[in-house]
Amino acid sequence: MDTTPNLRPYGAPQMPNLPPVEPGSLQEMILRRAGEKYQAARLQPAAPVGADIGRTVKAVVLALFAALLPAFLSAFLFVEGDGAVIVGVVGLMALLGVLSIPVVICLHSRPLTPVRALKSYLQALGRGSYKRANALVLEADRDAMDRFQPVIDKLGQPTPAPHRFDDPASFTAYWKGLLCWRPPCYCQVRISQVQVTQLREDMALVECRVRFVMNTSLWLLSFLLVGVVAIILDIITRSTVTLPLRKVMVKTGNEWRVFNGELMGADEHDLRWLEQS
């Protein structure tokens, strides 16, 4: 297999020729650190993260509620006699179909491909499962380097304070400031237009568009009191941000990890560190 890194996978318009790296510059430090992260990941495989149990449990609860109707229908039709047996079987099949949904969600949440790992990471951040999201970041990236939140219109309330990913609380604060800055809150995450370029056997570059829909969850909680008005207010006041996203994914063991836990990492746009790795 050809392991030559493709450093310009999308051509010049997306990744133009970059200026030379000045010795002692911040860019040199970033590129050197990126190479060290990659080498560390290759030498010491990370412990497996596995399926998203939290998301699976929620799916099981919803599936059980959704299965009540076909379950009661099937039981009733079976009791009715011979003429209703076929319809009862159809109801039973519908019941089994509904209950299979959590199984599919569980299997697809395992980070066994670059895209699945990235989806699992973003979905965990969206629903506030920061412990799982942190575990999906390459261990070598969870260090004391200062990170700063990007300033993007309608995306949270970033602060000038640095964040360090060796501290889980600081990692949480970084992402809360972007996706959940007015608790209680919700954040729906969707990715589209996904393109995957294999840089090496254990490394892939995933480019896509990510859509964040964010708002306080108070409107949804007040649905029982004010009904449709709460839904209308939620739609009017929510923030929707769509961004191009470019993430390097690295395979460690049998699973894939996010190379840089930030929203936009400098070492994911300047890939010259691969030349020395």
Helices and strands as residue ranges (DSSP letters): H 11-14, H 26-43, H 53-80, G 82-84, H 85-108, H 114-126, H 130-135, G 139-141, E 146-147, E 163-164, H 168-179, E 185-200, E 203-216, H 218-221, H 223-226, H 228-237, E 239-252, E 255-258, G 266-268, G 272-276
